[in-house]
Amino acid sequence: MTRLRNKYFSMHPIGDDKGSLFSHITLSKKQCILAVIFASITGVIMSLCDAIDTHGYFNFNHALGHTILLICILTAFFVSLALIGPLIASEKKNSCTRTTERLSIKNIFSYALIIFICWLPWLVALYPANFLGDTLISIGWFTGLIDGKPNMLSDHNPIFTVLLFGGMAQLGKIIHNAGLVFFAFVLVQAAVSAVIFAISAEFIYSRGNVKVLYRNILIAFYALCPLFPVWSTFLAKDTLFAPAFLLWFIYFIAALRSDGTIFSSTTQTVLFTLLTIYACLVKKLGTYILIPSIIAALAFFVLRYKKKHSKDDLKETRYLRNLTISTCISLLILLVLLPKIVLPLCGVKPSEHYEMLSVQLQQTARYFSDHPDDITPYEYQAIDKLLDCTDLATRWQWFLSDPVKYRIKEPTDAYGDWKKAYIAEGLRHPYSYFQTYVALESGFGKSDSAIAVQLDSSFMKDYDSSSIPGAYTSTGWSVKSGQVADNIYHRIETMPIIHLLFLAPVYTLIIPMMYVYSLFAGKRKKLALFILAIPLLLTEAGLWISPISIWVLGSRYLLPLLYIGPLLLTEALLSFSNVTNQEVEPSDSSQSDSRLRPSHQ
């Protein structure tokens, strides 16, 4: 009986005919058990987020049944990876030769043109651009005026984006048409994003050994899903970082598959270095994601090299040297040269310390609201010195930490005593802290939470225009065009099944957890796949400590996961196929240079 049971779960294919569509699909007992485990983890997180009510408190009515239903649905999704993975993989004889070929530049630009043409109506309808509060403040810092008062240049937002958006506003003032300048940048940003999405589709097809149909579905998703063109109309650090992160992620995958030998090419190394530095300049969180990932990959490549070669083997190690130099240059520029030398010499005000403590400060404010009678005199004094306790309980909003932290005046020496009070109160009422955290981040995990967008051609609607001098602002040419776009968008968003593509937890929880599941349940057992999880996990860590998770202000934080979602899902699916996408190590540096370099054929 045991033998028959193991045979059924481990070896039996779904479909008995040799030529059947399902003849290569197997589903093991281990895969089913792991699917339930990972689905349970995901389902519990989503259920906790769903339990947050409109006041920021847990409401567990019907929570058990809701959780069980979520786990059952998610288990089906996870099991489907093993069923769908073999179907998307190409098993043609020539598919294994794709990894030694260059990406087709003809295909890339053909796909990019299709994507951009499909996006163009959205870009025009939302003329000239969409802004976030940070963007408007960046323009204010560049002009030196915030709320009509002189203000020094600040590194609160990345200084690169301050100079970029401020410079664009200044150019708009000179030509007396800021809207035209903003729209021109939107077109460039959208075109670049379309090219990167096209590279992603071609890379998945050429290096992932997937079928043409799967590649075409990806291109259609990029072209027709309105999330991408709408977010491309935003002038924000997040929309600058997300496409750069996708391209960096493609490089990272190619490097891992080749054991780092793509860096034998000096050209590829320079491009990778510039891409890394750019991504970190436009979003500070990028430094904490990309640099540790590169260091981990470098250590992996060194271990792989030592495993392949003996101490007396004098084989070329150019790729290790190039990547080491690249990493050192990135560290020097991002962690030393800019923050310690260049910015201080230019009189740029450093970023505030409280930006890294959004969750903890929010928990303190919530504590004052929930437990006003359980605060010692010492704790009150320590917290008051940092946060001003006079109206702290009323400043607390369960979904946003800004009203709490923006009262802090830096530099200050009050953080030390506040931390002691914070720990003491958390030990007395840990449930309050936990509830505060889940409420603040619940927008990323609620099962019905859609990715928010802003489709209003008058971008000053939600922000106080008095913060920015009038000469730098520009309203859209037609509010009606934005309203039409908004109506079309929400009709698409609410379509059955299609609606799933617009849900935040699909990209913040489900797809990332599917990839982690594939590491343990898939057929490809390679350390490189675990190294690939490092930038994913670091991105997740940065996401789940955000100061807001709802509205447009919160959705912008999940853009990197949205952009890499299809690529990550493909990696998860291919882990269950019989086709390997490991690249063959080249015999010389010219071949390694061809892995990512486009071909004109």
N, C-alpha and C positions, 0 to 999 in steps of 0.2 A: 504493500500500500504506500509506504514511504517513497519507494522508488517511482511508482506511478505518479504520486503527487509532485515530486521534484521534477519529474520529466514534464509534467503539464505546465508548471509555472516557469521553468527555466529554459526549456528547449522547444516547446510546441509553437510553431508559427501560426499566425492567424491567416488561414487560407491554405489549402492543401495542394493546390495545383502549382506546379513549378512556375508557370507563367503568370500566376495570379498577381494582382496589384499588391496584395498583402503577404506574399510568399516570404518576404525577408523580414517581416515584423515579428519580434518576440517581446514578451512581457514577463519578466521574472518576478518571483515572490519578493525579492529584495527591493525591486523598483516600486512595487505596490506599497510595501511597508514605508519606504522612504517618502513616497508621494503623500501618504497620510500624515506623516510626521511634519513635513515642510508645509503642507496645506494647513495643518493645525496651527503651526506657528503664525503663518500669514493670516489665517482666519481669526485668531485671537487678537492680534494687533488691530485688524480692521474692526472687530467687534468692540474693542475698547474705544476706538475713535468714534464709532457709531453711537456709543452710549453717551457721549457728551451732548447735553441739551443746549438750548439757546441761551442759557445763563452761564455755561462753562462748568456745569456740575455733572457727575455721573448719574444716569438714569437707566437702571438695569432691568426695566420691565421688558419681558419677552427676550432677554439677552441670551438665555440658554438655547432656545429654539433657533434664534437668529444665528448664533455661533455655529451650531450643528449644520444648519443649511449652508452657511458660507464654506465650512470645511468640506462638505460633500461636493459642492460646486468646484471648489479649488482643487480637490483631489482629482476630479475628472480632468481639469485643465492640466495638471501635472502629469497624469498618466498619458494624456494625449501627446505629450512630447515624444514618448517612445513609439507611438503609433504614427505620428506625422513625420518624424525625423527621417526615417528611411524613404519616405515618399518624395521629399524635396531634394534628396541627394542624387547627383548625376552619376550613373554607373557606366557611362560610355567609356570606351577604351581610351579616347583622347582626353578625357577629363583630367587624368593625372598629370598631363603635360602642361596644363594651364599655369601651374605654379612656377614654371620656369620662363613664362612669357611676360612681357610687359603689359601693363594696363593699356587698353586701347584708348588713345586720346580722341579718336573719332567717335567711339561709343560714348565716352564721358561727355563730350560737348553736345552730342545728339540728345542724350538723356537730360542734360542740364537745360537745353533749349526747350524741351517739352515741359519740364517742371516750371521754368520761368514763365512761359507763355500761359500756363494754367494759373499761375500766381498773379499775373499782371492785373486782371480785373479787381482783385482784392486790394492791390497796392494803390491803384488809381482811385478806387472808391474811398479809401482812407487817407487821401491826400490831406496834408503833406506828410504827417507822421504821427505816431503815438508817443507820448512821453510818460515817464514815471517821475515821482517827486524828487528822487535822487538826481535825475537828469537836470531838472530845472534848478535845483540847488547847485549842481556843478557849474551851470552857466552863471549863476549868481556869484560863485566863488571866483570864476574866471574874470568876471567884470568888476569884482571887488565890492559888490553891493548885495546885501541880503536884507530884505524888508526896508530898503531905502537907507541902510546904514553901511558904512565901510566895513569890509570883512576881509581878513587875510586868507590867502590860498591855503587850502586844507587837504590833507591826505585821507580824510574820512572816506571819500570815494577814491578809487585808484586815480592817481594824478594823471595818468595817461588819458583816462576818459574825461577828466576835467578839462584838459587841454584840447582834446578832440571836440567835445560838444561845445565848449566855450569858443573855440576857434571857428566852428561852423556858425555859431550865433553872431560872432563878430563879422564874419564874411557876409552874412545875411543883412546885417546893419549897413555895411558898406554899399551893397548893391540894392538896398531898400526892398529886399524880398527874402526874408528869412525862410518862408515856407518853401521856396524853390530850392534853396540850399539843403534844407532838411529832406525834401523829397528826392533830390539827386542822390543823397547818401543812402536813403532807403532803397533805391533802385540798385545801387552798388552792393549794399549789404545783402539784398535778396538774390542778386546774381551770384555772388560769392557762395552763399548758402546753397543755392541750387547746384553749383558745380561740386561742392563738397558732398551733397547728397548723391549726386551722380557718381562720384568717385566711390562712395560707399556701396552703391548698387553694383558697380563694375567690380569692385574688390570682392564683394560677397560671391559674385558669379565666377570670377576668375580664380580666386584663392580658396573659396569655400566649396568649390565643385558642386554647386547647386544647379538645378534645372533652369532652363530658360523661362519657364512659366513662373517660377518663384521670383526670379529677378524682375520680371515684368510686373508682378504684383507689388513688389517693393517700389518700383518707379511710380506705379499708379498711386500708391499710398502717399509717397512724398509729394506728388503733383496735385492730388485731389483733396487731401486732408487739409481743411482751411486753417488748422492750428499753425502750420508752418508759415504761410504767407502773412497771416495776421500778426504773428509775433515778429516777423521780419520788418514790420512797419514801426516797431518800437525802437527808439534810440535809448539804449540802456546798456550797462555793462554786462548784463546777463545775456542779451542777444548778441553781443560781441563774443562772449566766451563760449556759448553753446556750440556753434559750428566749428570753432577752433578746437574745442575739446573733442568733437567727433573726429576731425581729421587727425588729431593727436592719438586718439584711441585706435584708429586704423593703423597708424605707424606702429603703435605699441603691439598690436596683434601681429603685424608682419615681422617685427623684431623677435617676438617670442617664438613664432613658428620657424624662424631661420636660425635660432640660437644666437641671435645678435649679429649675424654676419652681414646683414644689410648695411651695417655701419662700417663695413670695409670701404664703402664709397664715401669719400670726403664730402661730396655734394649732398648725399642723403643725410649725413651727420650734421652738416651746417643747416640744412632745411629743418631738421628735427629740433636742433638747438634754438633756432629763431622762432619756431612754432611754440616751443615750450615757454620761452621768455615772453612772447606776445600774449599767450593765454594767461600767464601769471600777472602780466601788467594790467590787463583789462579786468581781472577779477582776483582779488587777493587770496581767496580761498583756493585758487588754482595752485598756489605755491605749496599748500599743505596736501594737495592731491597728487600733483604731477611729480614733484621732486622725490618724495618717499617711494613712489612707484618706480621711478627710474633707478633709484639706488637699489631697490629690491631686485629689479630685472638685471642690473649689472652684476650683483652678487650671484644671481642664478646663472648668468652666462659664464662667469669665472668658474663656478662649480662644474658646469657642463664641459668646459674646456679641459679642466684638470682630469675629469673622468675619462675623456676621450684620448688624452695624450699623456705620455709619461714625462718625467722630469727632464729626460735627455732629449725629448722631442722638441726641435726648434722650429715648429711650424709657425706660420705667420699669425700674429695676434693683433693685427692692425685694428680690427673692429673693436677689440677691448680697449685699446689705447684711445681710439677716437671717441668712444662713448664715455670713457673716464674723463677726457678733456672736456667734452660737452657738458657733463654733469658738473664739473668744477666751475666752468664758465657760468653756467646757470646759477649755481649757488652764490658765486661771487657777485654777480650783478643783482640778483633778487634779494639776497639777505645781507649784503655788505655795502656794495657800491651805492645803490639807490637809497635805501633807508638810513644809512649811517653817514653818508658823505654828500651825495648830490642834493637830496631834499633839504637837509639842514642848511647847506650853503645857500640854497635858493629861498630860504625863509619860509618853507612850507610847514604848516602846523601838522604834527603827527596825528595819526588816528587815535581815537579815544579808546581807553582800556575797556570800557564798559561794553563795547561792541562784541566782545567775546563772552559776555556774561548775561546775555539776554534772558536765558531760561532761569538762572539763579536769582536775578533781580526780580523777575516776575513772580517767582515762588515767595520771595520775601514780601512783596506787595500783597499777594493773595493771603499770606499768613496774617497780615494786619487786618484784612477784611474778615477772615474766618475765625481768628482766635485773638481778638483784641484784649481779652482779659488774661491771656497767658503770655505776657511779654514782661520780662524783668526790666527794672530801671537801667541796668547796664546795657541790655540789648536795645532798648529804646534809644538810648543815647548814641550807641554805636551806629545804629541804622539811620537815625536822624542826621548824623554828621555827614552821611553819604547821600541819602535819598530825600531828606526833608519829610518828616513824618506828619506834618500838619494836615495834609490831605492825601496821604499815601494810599489809604484804603479806597478812597473815591477815584483816585487816578488809575487804579487797577482796572484793566479791561481784559477779560479772559482770553481774547484772541490776538492781542497786540501788546508788545512790551515797550514800545517807544514812549508812551506817556510816563512810564516809570523811570526809564534810564536817562531820558533827555533832561532830567532835572539835575543830573550830576555835573558838578563843575570840576574839570580837570585842569592842571594836575592836582591831586589830592592824596593825602596819606591815610584816608579813612577806610581803605579797602581791608586792611588787616583786621581791625576790630569788627567790621561788618562780617567778614568771613567766619569769625568765631561765633557771632550771634546767629549767623545763617546755619552753621552746623548744629548748634545747640537746639534751635527751634525745629530743625529737620528731624532730629532724634526724638523729639517729643511728639511730633505730628507728621510722620512720614507720608501718611495717606494724603494729607493736604498738598505736599510737594508733588506726589505722584499724579494727583488729579490735575494740578496746575500744569504739569508738563504735558500730559496727554491732551488737555484742552488746547494748549498753545499750538501743538503740532497736529491736531486732529484733522485739519484740512487735507493733509497728505495721505490719510489713511481711511477716511470715510468711504464706505462702499458706493455712495451716490454722489461723491464730490467730483464735480467736473472741473477741468482745467479752465481757469477764468481767463477771459480776454477782454479787451476794451475796444469797441468798434464805434468810436465817435470821432468824426472828422474835426471837431473842435476840441483840441487836446487840452485846453485850459479849463474844461468844464469842472473837473474834480479838484483843481488846485487853485490856490490863491495867486493870481497873476501879479499881485503887488510885490511878490518876492523878486520878480525879474523886471528890469527896465523895459518899458513898453516897446522900445525900438528893436528888442531882441525876440519878441513874441510874434506868432503868426497863427491865425485861425484858419481852419480848412476852407476850401473854396465852396463846399456845399455840404451842409449838415445832412441834407436829404440823402446824399450818396452813402454816408455812413449809416443812416437808418436802414436803407435798402440792404446794405451788406450785413447789418446786424440781423435783419429778418431772415435772410438766406442762411446765415451761419447757424442760427438757432433752429431752423427747420432741419438742416443737416444733422446738427448735434442731437436732436431728439428722435431721429430715425431708429427704429428697432435694430438691434445688433450693432449697427454703426455707432450707436451711442457709447458702446464699450470703448471705442478708440479715443474718446474724449475724457475718460475717467482718470483722475489723478492716480489712484492706487494701482492702476494697470502698469504704470511706469515707475512708481516709487516703491512698490512692494512686489507685485505679482511677477513681472518679468525678471527683476533682479533675483527674486527667490527661485524662479525657475532655473536661472543660470547656476545658482549655488546647488540646487537639487541635482542638476546635470553633472556637477563635479563628482558627486558620490554615487549617482545611479547610472550615469552614462557609460558608454563603452570605451571612451578615450580616457585612460588613467595616466595623465601626464602632469608633471609638476608645473609646466608652463601655463596650464589652464587655471591653476590656483594662483599663480602670479598675476594673471589677467584679472582676477577677482579683487586685487588690491586697490586699483583706482576706483573700481565700482564701490567697494566697501567704504573707502574714504569719502567718496561723493555722498553716499548714504549718510555717513556720520555727520558731514557738514550740513546736509539737508535737515536732519532731525534735531538740530539745535537752532532753527531759524526763529527770528523774532515775530513772525507771522506766517500762517499757513493758508489763509483764505484770501479771497479776492485776487485781483491782478498782482498786488504786492506780494502775495504768498506764492502764487503759481510761477512767478519768474524764477524762484529758487529750484524748481524741478526741471527746468529746461534742459540741462545737461543730460538727465536721465531720459527725457523725452527724445532727444536727438540720437542718443546711442541705443535706444530701445530696440529698433529693428535689427541692428547689428548684434546686440547681445542675445536677442531671441534666436537668431540664426545660429550663433555659437552653441546655444543650448540644444537646439534641434539636431544639429550635426553631431552632437555627442552621442546620439542614439542611432546614428546611421553606421553602415559598414564601410563607408568611404572615408579615408583619411584625408585631411587637408594639411598635413605636415609638409612643409616645403623641403626640397632636396638641397643639401648644402652645396654651394657652388664651388667650383675648383679655382676660381679666381675672382678678384674684386669686381671685374667688369660685369660678371654674371650677377653678383649680389646686388649691383647697382640697378639691375633691371626689374627687381621685384616690385617696386612702387613707381618707378619712372615710367611715364606714359609712352606709348608707341603711337606713331602717326599712321600705322596701318589700320 
